Amino acid sequence: MPRQALYRRYRPRRFADVVGQDVAVQVLREAVRRDLLSHAYLLAGPRGTGKTSVARILAEAAACHAPDDGEPCGRCPSCLAAEGTGHLDIVEIDAASNRGIDEVRDLRERVLHAPVLGRRKVYVVDEVHMLTTEAFNAFLKTLEEPPAHVLFIFATTEPHKLPITVLSRCQRYDFHRIPEPLLVARLRAVAEAEGLEAEEAALVRIAGASDGGLRDALSLLDQVMAGGPVTDARVRDILGALDEGLLAPVVEALLRGDPAGLLEAVDAAYDAGRDPRQLLRDVARRLRDMWVQELFGAEGGRPGGPRPTAAWIAALEHLAEAEARLRGTFPPRLILELGLVKAAEALAPREAAAADPWPTASAGGDEPASSAVAEAKGISGAPDTPATGTVPAPASELPAAFRQVLERLRQRRQMTAALFRQVTVEEGDDAVTVWFHYPAHLKVLEDERSGHRALFLECFRDVYGPKAVRWAVREDAGPRGPSAASMLERARAVFGPDVPVEIVEEG
């Protein structure tokens, strides 16, 4: 016998089994118990939240000869027929494929027939909003004054598309997205019933991805378990979601207003095969959490300090807009990159955007805050002269030792390693010079709050020992950094007009 999908096998059979729709279930069950059923009900809400299941339970209970505390008894001929191959008095109609006036005329004739097995003849019309205007008009008289033995149950995900003349003739019950804790509990119960060992993190991720729909959650669980153990890693792979090692660099670069670093972090996510739509959703969820933390005064560890609510809203709107545009034919990667860069611009503090990219000096006044033409601070043995004008090797041919440094960085923190993806490295006898192609990367590296610089120096020492390291910016980096003339002016302002200063130009 073919295997049934989980969402079908574990579909609720009684009102007591329905998850997350307590108000609607309690009122309908009480109406059955007290025999106060109306002639027409409208169940409206998002997909997968239990509308069709409740409609079937209500239909079975309404046709039942002896309801048990508002539930179908499960013993009478009507209930046995409903649980078997079919029920002559419970008719399900898919309005998406039976939406015309001819189908409604046929329905008007059939409602006149008395029930065969049950107490009532019940018509369950799914996706009722798909009926045409002509079909609705032909149906109104029957809906307003149906035979006493007839009950209509309508289900829809788009109640706003129904004519007001139909809405006014029905009792309406709104179904809501199921809270995540209830979804997790239901998934856990299903996994136990199936004899599965499921990681709690996997169930939480499945619940979060289902957008409040139990059917979607069970379908995703079915998909995961078909391929092996139910682990968080497998769920991430199936969803195309980002693990923390890929998500954190994207979010950090976005919050720091670093477009180059942001694009490199997106490259890493793409190389890992992650889905653009899911990437946007993952970033949006993380930003939303940070925004809420900021609103309630929690420590969020956000680079750049607090941001106005308007900035958070604008950033999230850019991500939502990008996610919507992914449904078109425009290149997905470009849409993703544009959306993230716009979000970064929205979150960038105005004062940071207007700040001079090369501060004049540190707090002590005796050393430049940015060491673009000087040795890195904190490394012993660095010479006092700037790097020579030797043309360094191409970035694709990094020295083996420096590649070891990057590998250590990747294992510790991928975002720090990403800052060195576009560099050229020159090894000297007493120092190693790192030439940055993007000045923004150097700026992020030297931000003391980020911890990038300290981590790099730690990994550098592990490989190179006491050798010094310098970093500089390639002069062909374009408008991203200051010109040679401005650097010369700044250096003289810091060190005085009498100190010889050499500007190293590559190539």
C-alpha positions as CSV (number, residue, x, y, z in Angstrom):
1,M,0.0,0.0,0.0
2,P,1.4,3.4,-0.9
3,R,2.7,5.4,2.0
4,Q,0.6,8.4,3.1
5,A,2.2,11.8,3.5
6,L,2.6,12.9,7.2
7,Y,0.2,15.8,6.8
8,R,-2.5,13.3,5.7
9,R,-1.7,10.6,8.2
10,Y,-1.8,13.0,11.1
11,R,-4.7,15.1,9.9
12,P,-7.0,15.9,12.9
13,R,-10.1,13.6,13.2
14,R,-11.7,15.3,16.1
15,F,-12.0,18.9,17.4
16,A,-9.7,18.1,20.3
17,D,-6.9,17.2,17.9
18,V,-6.9,20.6,16.2
19,V,-3.8,22.7,17.0
20,G,-3.8,26.5,17.5
21,Q,-7.4,27.4,16.7
22,D,-9.0,27.2,20.1
23,V,-11.6,29.9,19.7
24,A,-13.1,28.7,16.5
25,V,-13.0,25.0,17.6
26,Q,-14.6,25.7,21.0
27,V,-17.5,27.7,19.5
28,L,-18.2,25.2,16.7
29,R,-18.0,22.2,19.1
30,E,-20.4,23.9,21.5
31,A,-22.8,24.6,18.6
32,V,-22.8,20.9,17.7
33,R,-23.2,19.9,21.3
34,R,-26.2,22.2,21.8
35,D,-27.6,21.5,18.3
36,L,-27.4,25.2,17.4
37,L,-25.7,24.9,14.0
38,S,-26.2,27.7,11.5
39,H,-26.9,27.0,7.8
40,A,-23.6,28.5,6.5
41,Y,-20.1,28.9,7.9
42,L,-17.0,30.6,6.4
43,L,-13.6,29.5,7.6
44,A,-10.9,32.0,6.6
45,G,-7.2,32.1,7.1
46,P,-3.7,31.3,5.9
47,R,-3.0,28.0,4.2
48,G,-2.2,25.0,6.3
49,T,-3.8,26.3,9.5
50,G,-6.6,23.7,9.7
51,K,-9.5,25.2,7.8
52,T,-10.3,22.1,5.7
53,S,-9.7,19.7,8.6
54,V,-12.1,21.7,10.8
55,A,-14.6,21.8,7.9
56,R,-14.5,18.0,7.6
57,I,-14.8,17.5,11.4
58,L,-17.7,19.9,11.5
59,A,-19.4,18.2,8.5
60,E,-19.0,14.8,10.2
61,A,-20.3,16.1,13.5
62,A,-23.3,17.8,11.9
63,A,-24.2,14.6,10.1
64,C,-23.7,12.4,13.1
65,H,-26.8,10.9,14.7
66,A,-25.4,11.0,18.3
67,P,-22.6,13.6,18.7
68,D,-20.4,12.9,21.8
69,D,-19.8,16.2,23.6
70,G,-19.8,18.0,20.3
71,E,-17.5,15.5,18.7
72,P,-18.5,12.9,16.0
73,C,-19.4,9.7,17.8
74,G,-17.4,7.5,15.4
75,R,-19.9,4.6,15.7
76,C,-23.1,5.6,13.8
77,P,-23.5,4.7,10.1
78,S,-22.9,8.3,9.2
79,C,-19.5,8.5,11.0
80,L,-18.4,5.1,9.8
81,A,-19.2,6.2,6.2
82,A,-17.3,9.5,6.7
83,E,-14.2,7.6,8.0
84,G,-14.4,5.0,5.1
85,T,-14.3,5.4,1.4
86,G,-17.0,8.1,1.1
87,H,-20.2,9.7,2.5
88,L,-23.2,10.3,0.3
89,D,-24.3,13.2,2.4
90,I,-20.9,15.0,2.8
91,V,-19.9,16.5,-0.5
92,E,-16.5,18.3,-0.9
93,I,-16.2,20.7,-3.8
94,D,-13.0,22.3,-5.1
95,A,-14.1,25.8,-6.3
96,A,-10.8,26.2,-8.1
97,S,-11.9,23.6,-10.7
98,N,-15.7,23.9,-10.3
99,R,-16.1,27.6,-10.4
100,G,-18.7,28.3,-13.1
101,I,-22.4,28.9,-13.1
102,D,-23.2,25.5,-14.5
103,E,-21.6,23.8,-11.5
104,V,-23.7,26.1,-9.1
105,R,-26.9,25.3,-10.9
106,D,-26.1,21.6,-10.5
107,L,-25.5,22.2,-6.8
108,R,-28.8,24.0,-6.4
109,E,-30.6,21.0,-7.7
110,R,-28.7,18.5,-5.5
111,V,-29.4,20.3,-2.3
112,L,-33.1,19.5,-2.6
113,H,-32.4,15.8,-2.1
114,A,-32.8,14.6,1.4
115,P,-29.8,13.1,3.3
116,V,-29.3,9.3,2.9
117,L,-27.1,8.3,5.9
118,G,-26.7,11.4,8.1
119,R,-28.9,13.9,9.8
120,R,-27.9,16.6,7.4
121,K,-26.5,17.0,3.9
122,V,-23.3,19.0,4.2
123,Y,-21.5,20.8,1.3
124,V,-17.8,21.7,1.9
125,V,-16.6,24.2,-0.7
126,D,-12.9,24.8,-0.6
127,E,-11.2,27.9,-2.0
128,V,-14.7,29.4,-2.4
129,H,-13.3,32.8,-3.5
130,M,-12.5,31.2,-6.9
131,L,-16.2,31.1,-7.9
132,T,-17.0,33.5,-10.6
133,T,-19.3,36.5,-10.1
134,E,-22.0,34.9,-12.1
135,A,-21.7,31.7,-9.9
136,F,-22.0,33.7,-6.7
137,N,-25.1,35.5,-8.0
138,A,-26.7,32.2,-8.9
139,F,-25.9,30.8,-5.5
140,L,-27.2,33.7,-3.3
141,K,-30.9,32.6,-3.1
142,T,-29.9,29.0,-2.2
143,L,-27.4,30.3,0.4
144,E,-29.9,32.7,2.0
145,E,-32.8,30.1,2.3
146,P,-31.4,26.6,2.0
147,P,-33.5,23.5,2.9
148,A,-33.5,22.8,6.6
149,H,-31.4,19.7,6.1
150,V,-28.5,21.5,4.3
151,L,-25.4,22.9,5.8
152,F,-22.7,24.9,3.8
153,I,-19.1,25.2,5.0
154,F,-16.9,27.5,3.0
155,A,-13.1,27.7,3.3
156,T,-10.9,30.3,1.8
157,T,-7.4,31.9,2.1
158,E,-8.7,35.2,0.6
159,P,-12.0,36.2,2.2
160,H,-11.6,39.8,0.8
161,K,-12.4,38.4,-2.6
162,L,-15.9,37.2,-1.5
163,P,-18.9,39.5,-2.3
164,I,-20.3,41.2,0.8
165,T,-23.7,39.5,-0.1
166,V,-22.0,36.1,0.6
167,L,-20.1,37.3,3.7
168,S,-23.3,38.6,5.3
169,R,-25.0,35.2,5.0
170,C,-22.3,33.2,6.8
171,Q,-20.9,32.9,10.3
172,R,-17.3,33.7,9.8
173,Y,-14.4,32.2,11.8
174,D,-10.9,33.5,11.2
175,F,-8.0,31.0,11.5
176,H,-4.6,32.3,12.5
177,R,-1.1,31.2,12.0
178,I,-0.1,28.6,14.6
179,P,2.4,29.8,17.2
180,E,5.9,28.3,16.8
181,P,5.9,26.5,20.2
182,L,2.7,24.7,19.3
183,L,4.2,23.7,15.9
184,V,7.3,22.4,17.6
185,A,5.3,20.4,20.1
186,R,3.2,18.8,17.3
187,L,6.3,18.0,15.2
188,R,7.9,16.4,18.2
189,A,4.8,14.3,18.8
190,V,4.7,13.2,15.2
191,A,8.4,12.3,15.2
192,E,8.0,10.2,18.3
193,A,5.0,8.4,16.8
194,E,7.1,7.7,13.7
195,G,10.0,6.4,15.9
196,L,12.3,9.2,14.7
197,E,15.1,10.8,16.6
198,A,14.8,14.5,15.7
199,E,17.1,17.3,16.9
200,E,15.2,20.0,18.8
201,A,17.0,22.6,16.7
202,A,15.8,20.9,13.6
203,L,12.2,21.0,14.7
204,V,12.5,24.6,15.7
205,R,13.9,25.5,12.3
206,I,11.1,23.5,10.5
207,A,8.5,25.4,12.6
208,G,10.1,28.7,11.8
209,A,10.2,28.0,8.1
210,S,6.5,26.9,7.9
211,D,5.2,30.4,8.5
212,G,2.6,29.2,11.0
213,G,1.2,26.4,8.8
214,L,1.1,22.9,10.3
215,R,0.7,21.3,6.9
216,D,3.8,23.0,5.6
217,A,5.7,22.0,8.7
218,L,4.7,18.3,8.4
219,S,5.5,18.3,4.7
220,L,9.0,19.6,5.4
221,L,9.5,17.1,8.2
222,D,8.4,14.4,5.7
223,Q,11.0,15.6,3.2
224,V,13.8,15.7,5.8
225,M,13.1,12.3,7.3
226,A,12.9,10.7,3.8
227,G,16.6,11.5,3.3
228,G,18.0,10.4,6.7
229,P,18.2,11.7,10.3
230,V,16.2,14.7,11.2
231,T,19.1,17.1,12.0
232,D,19.4,20.9,11.9
233,A,22.1,20.7,9.3
234,R,19.9,18.6,7.0
235,V,17.0,21.0,7.4
236,R,19.3,24.0,6.6
237,D,20.5,22.2,3.5
238,I,16.9,21.5,2.3
239,L,15.7,25.0,3.0
240,G,18.9,26.6,1.5
241,A,19.2,28.5,4.8
242,L,22.4,29.9,6.1
243,D,24.3,28.5,9.1
244,E,25.8,31.0,11.5
245,G,29.2,30.9,9.8
246,L,27.6,32.2,6.6
247,L,24.9,34.4,8.1
248,A,27.1,36.3,10.5
249,P,29.5,37.8,7.9
250,V,26.5,39.1,5.8
251,V,24.9,40.7,8.8
252,E,28.1,42.2,10.2
253,A,29.0,43.7,6.8
254,L,25.5,45.0,6.4
255,L,25.5,46.7,9.8
256,R,28.9,48.2,9.2
257,G,27.9,49.7,5.9
258,D,30.7,47.8,4.1
259,P,29.4,47.0,0.5
260,A,32.6,45.3,-0.5
261,G,32.5,43.0,2.5
262,L,28.8,42.5,2.0
263,L,29.3,41.3,-1.5
264,E,32.1,39.0,-0.5
265,A,29.9,37.5,2.2
266,V,27.1,37.0,-0.3
267,D,29.7,35.3,-2.6
268,A,30.5,32.8,0.2
269,A,26.8,32.1,0.7
270,Y,26.3,31.6,-3.1
271,D,29.3,29.3,-3.3
272,A,27.7,27.2,-0.5
273,G,24.6,26.9,-2.7
274,R,22.3,28.9,-0.5
275,D,18.9,30.1,-1.9
276,P,18.7,33.9,-2.5
277,R,15.1,34.1,-1.2
278,Q,16.0,32.1,2.0
279,L,19.1,34.3,2.5
280,L,17.0,37.4,2.4
281,R,14.6,35.9,4.9
282,D,17.4,34.8,7.2
283,V,19.0,38.2,7.2
284,A,15.6,39.9,7.7
285,R,14.8,37.7,10.7
286,R,18.2,38.5,12.3
287,L,17.7,42.3,11.7
288,R,14.2,42.0,13.2
289,D,15.6,40.3,16.3
290,M,18.3,43.0,16.7
291,W,15.7,45.8,16.2
292,V,13.5,44.3,19.0
293,Q,16.5,43.9,21.2
294,E,17.3,47.6,20.7
295,L,13.7,48.7,21.3
296,F,13.7,46.9,24.7
297,G,17.2,47.8,25.7
298,A,18.8,44.4,25.4
299,E,22.5,44.0,24.5
300,G,22.5,43.1,20.9
301,G,26.2,43.6,20.0
302,R,25.3,45.7,17.0
303,P,28.2,47.4,15.2
304,G,27.8,51.1,14.9
305,G,25.7,51.7,17.9
306,P,21.9,52.2,18.2
307,R,19.9,53.1,15.1
308,P,16.5,54.9,14.8
309,T,13.4,52.8,14.3
310,A,12.9,54.4,10.9
311,A,16.3,53.0,9.8
312,W,15.4,49.5,10.8
313,I,12.0,49.7,9.1
314,A,13.6,51.1,5.9
315,A,16.2,48.3,5.9
316,L,13.6,45.6,6.4
317,E,11.4,47.1,3.6
318,H,14.3,46.9,1.2
319,L,14.8,43.2,2.0
320,A,11.0,42.6,1.6
321,E,11.1,44.4,-1.7
322,A,14.0,42.4,-2.9
323,E,12.3,39.1,-1.9
324,A,9.2,40.1,-3.9
325,R,11.3,40.9,-6.9
326,L,12.9,37.5,-6.9
327,R,9.7,36.1,-8.4
328,G,10.4,37.9,-11.6
329,T,12.9,37.3,-14.4
330,F,15.6,39.7,-13.2
331,P,18.9,38.0,-12.3
332,P,18.4,36.8,-8.7
333,R,21.9,37.4,-7.6
334,L,21.8,41.1,-8.6
335,I,18.4,41.5,-6.9
336,L,19.9,40.0,-3.7
337,E,23.0,42.2,-3.8
338,L,21.0,45.4,-4.5
339,G,18.5,44.6,-1.7
340,L,21.3,44.0,0.8
341,V,23.3,47.1,-0.2
342,K,20.2,49.3,0.1
343,A,19.5,47.8,3.5
344,A,23.1,48.6,4.5
345,E,22.7,52.2,3.3
346,A,19.5,52.6,5.3
347,L,21.1,51.4,8.5
348,A,24.3,53.4,8.0
349,P,24.5,56.2,10.7
350,R,24.6,59.6,9.0
351,E,27.6,60.7,11.0
352,A,29.5,57.6,10.1
353,A,28.8,58.1,6.4
354,A,30.0,61.6,6.5
355,A,33.1,60.9,8.6
356,D,36.6,61.2,7.2
357,P,37.8,57.7,6.1
358,W,41.3,58.4,7.5
359,P,41.1,59.8,11.1
360,T,43.9,62.2,12.0
361,A,45.2,60.5,15.1
362,S,44.5,58.1,18.0
363,A,43.4,59.3,21.4
364,G,47.0,59.8,22.4
365,G,47.8,62.0,19.5
366,D,51.1,60.3,18.7
367,E,50.0,57.7,16.2
368,P,47.6,57.5,13.2
369,A,44.4,55.7,13.9
370,S,44.7,54.1,10.4
371,S,48.0,52.6,9.5
372,A,47.7,52.6,5.7
373,V,51.3,53.6,5.2
374,A,52.7,52.5,8.5
375,E,53.3,49.2,10.3
376,A,50.5,47.5,12.2
377,K,50.4,48.3,15.9
378,G,51.1,45.6,18.4
379,I,53.6,43.5,16.4
380,S,57.2,43.6,17.7
381,G,60.1,43.8,15.4
382,A,58.5,46.1,12.8
383,P,60.9,48.3,11.0
384,D,60.5,52.1,11.1
385,T,60.5,52.6,7.3
386,P,57.5,52.2,5.1
387,A,57.2,49.3,2.7
388,T,59.3,49.4,-0.5
389,G,58.0,50.0,-3.9
390,T,58.4,46.4,-5.1
391,V,55.4,45.2,-7.1
392,P,53.7,42.4,-5.0
393,A,52.6,39.1,-6.3
394,P,49.0,38.7,-7.7
395,A,46.3,38.1,-5.1
396,S,45.7,34.6,-6.6
397,E,49.2,33.7,-5.7
398,L,49.3,34.4,-1.9
399,P,52.4,33.0,-0.1
400,A,51.8,29.6,1.5
401,A,52.4,30.9,5.0
402,F,49.8,33.6,4.5
403,R,47.3,31.1,3.2
404,Q,47.8,29.2,6.5
405,V,46.9,32.5,8.3
406,L,43.7,32.8,6.3
407,E,42.8,29.2,7.0
408,R,43.2,29.7,10.7
409,L,41.0,32.8,10.4
410,R,38.3,30.9,8.5
411,Q,38.2,28.3,11.3
412,R,37.9,31.0,13.9
413,R,35.8,33.7,12.2
414,Q,34.9,33.7,8.5
415,M,34.0,37.4,8.5
416,T,37.6,38.3,9.5
417,A,39.0,36.0,6.8
418,A,36.7,37.6,4.2
419,L,38.4,41.0,4.8
420,F,41.6,39.5,3.2
421,R,40.0,37.9,0.1
422,Q,41.1,40.8,-2.1
423,V,44.7,41.4,-1.0
424,T,48.2,41.2,-2.4
425,V,50.9,40.0,0.0
426,E,54.6,40.7,-0.1
427,E,57.0,38.8,2.3
428,G,60.1,40.6,3.3
429,D,63.0,39.5,5.5
430,D,61.7,41.2,8.6
431,A,58.1,42.1,7.7
432,V,55.0,41.0,5.7
433,T,53.1,43.7,3.8
434,V,49.5,43.2,3.0
435,W,48.1,45.5,0.2
436,F,44.3,45.9,0.4
437,H,42.4,46.3,-2.8
438,Y,39.4,47.8,-0.9
439,P,40.1,50.6,1.6
440,A,36.8,49.8,3.3
441,H,38.2,46.4,4.3
442,L,41.1,48.0,6.1
443,K,38.8,50.4,7.8
444,V,36.7,47.5,9.2
445,L,39.9,45.6,10.2
446,E,41.2,48.5,12.3
447,D,37.9,49.2,14.1
448,E,38.8,48.2,17.6
449,R,35.2,47.3,18.4
450,S,35.1,44.6,15.8
451,G,37.9,42.4,17.2
452,H,39.0,41.6,13.6
453,R,42.5,43.1,14.0
454,A,43.3,41.3,17.3
455,L,42.2,38.0,15.9
456,F,44.2,38.5,12.7
457,L,47.3,39.4,14.7
458,E,46.9,36.3,16.9
459,C,46.7,34.0,13.8
460,F,49.5,35.9,12.1
461,R,51.8,35.3,15.1
462,D,51.0,31.6,15.1
463,V,52.4,31.3,11.6
464,Y,55.0,34.0,11.2
465,G,56.2,34.2,14.8
466,P,57.7,37.6,15.7
467,K,57.8,38.9,12.1
468,A,56.1,42.3,11.7
469,V,53.1,43.0,9.5
470,R,52.2,46.1,7.6
471,W,49.1,46.9,5.7
472,A,48.6,49.4,3.0
473,V,46.0,50.4,0.3
474,R,46.7,49.9,-3.4
475,E,46.7,53.2,-5.1
476,D,44.6,51.8,-8.0
477,A,41.7,51.1,-5.5
478,G,39.8,53.9,-7.0
479,P,37.5,56.3,-5.2
480,R,37.1,53.9,-2.3
481,G,40.1,55.4,-0.5
482,P,42.0,58.7,-0.3
483,S,44.4,59.9,-3.0
484,A,48.1,59.8,-2.6
485,A,48.1,63.6,-2.2
486,S,45.6,63.5,0.6
487,M,47.5,60.8,2.3
488,L,50.7,62.8,2.1
489,E,48.9,65.9,3.5
490,R,47.5,63.8,6.4
491,A,50.9,62.2,7.2
492,R,52.6,65.5,7.4
493,A,49.8,66.9,9.6
494,V,50.4,64.0,12.0
495,F,54.2,63.7,11.9
496,G,55.1,67.3,11.2
497,P,56.3,69.0,8.1
498,D,60.0,68.2,8.7
499,V,59.6,64.4,8.9
500,P,60.4,62.7,5.5
501,V,57.3,60.8,4.3
502,E,57.4,58.3,1.5
503,I,54.2,57.3,-0.3
504,V,54.5,53.8,-1.7
505,E,52.8,53.4,-5.0
506,E,52.2,50.0,-6.5
507,G,53.0,49.2,-10.1
